[in-house]
Amino acid sequence: MALLKTKNFISANDVTDINALVAKALGYKSDPFKDKTMGAGKRIGCLFLNPSMRTRLSTQIAAQNLGMEPIVFNVGAEGWQLEFEEEAIMSGSTSEHVKDAAPIMGKYFDILAIRTFPSLANKEDDYSELYVNQFIRYSGIPVLSLETATLHPLQSLTDVITIKETFKENRKPKVVLTWAPHVKPLPQCVANSFSQWMNAWGEVDFVITHPEDYELDPGFSGNATITHHQDEALKDADYVYVKNWSTYTDYAKIYNNDPSWMLTLDKLSATNNAKVMHCLPVRRNVELSDEVLDSPHSIVTQEAGNRIWAAQAVLSEMLGQLT
Ligand code: CP
């Protein structure tokens, strides 16, 4: 059975069976080269409109494990500045319209992978996923999200894989997403995406804790229990996922930077010896304390390592759908 509903991978909604996709990823973790000729003769273009370390490297490794040729283009740093608005009069800073650039990508590549952060200036454009949708519309080839304005699906699939492989008890784990302080306004996409995948997976008791006015889009937080009291949320948690995000309702503001929201070993004493997760990069001693990151609670390196297997499982499914 195909594990993707469409030829694109943009959100949890594109997956038919999350557990099967996780099993496929863990299969690649135990035998990375078992499909090493599957992508022979196929090329993936990895377009980065924004910085990356883990996503860039893990996607290239995953593609190579499947025999594909990955080509990375740092559009944001090295390419022409792209215009995304329809009927734009391009007399400003943008040099090339996505309507002209994307079809060329469709000639060069078999799959197009894209990282496009939100503007954090225009909520409507960001939450309509204008940038990635324009690439889907005009490239004519399957599109893989490497993080878009509102979601980071390969990170979230990785997070499900990491919980699945580390939780050995015969019950639902309690998973807490906690807001953390930061020095600048960050997108909501990792928190949105983690919430979307936890809700879609359905095999955890999911709690979100954040200061007042940091509510996520309810379309993503869904059925989660939401509390402004971090200490209540952490009680008996099996996993604590730490992430900052800026405000959603009054878009992209910092209303609160209270350092008391940073996770410490003392706070973790109320948990069920919780494992601590973060997508990385992390600002030490702002978002997460040294004492937690350097303790046995932290599984952030294992989590980042699993990015390869998530990407490989998804790419394998996308290759399987190429005609
Ligand atoms: N977590 C993550 O996406 O890391 P990078 O931004 O380094 O790719």
Boltz pocket constraint, residues with backbone or C-beta under 6 A from the ligand:
constraints:
  - pocket:
      binder: B
      contacts: [[A, 51], [A, 52], [A, 53], [A, 54], [A, 55], [A, 56], [A, 146], [A, 147], [A, 155], [A, 279], [A, 280], [A, 281]]
      max_distance: 6.0
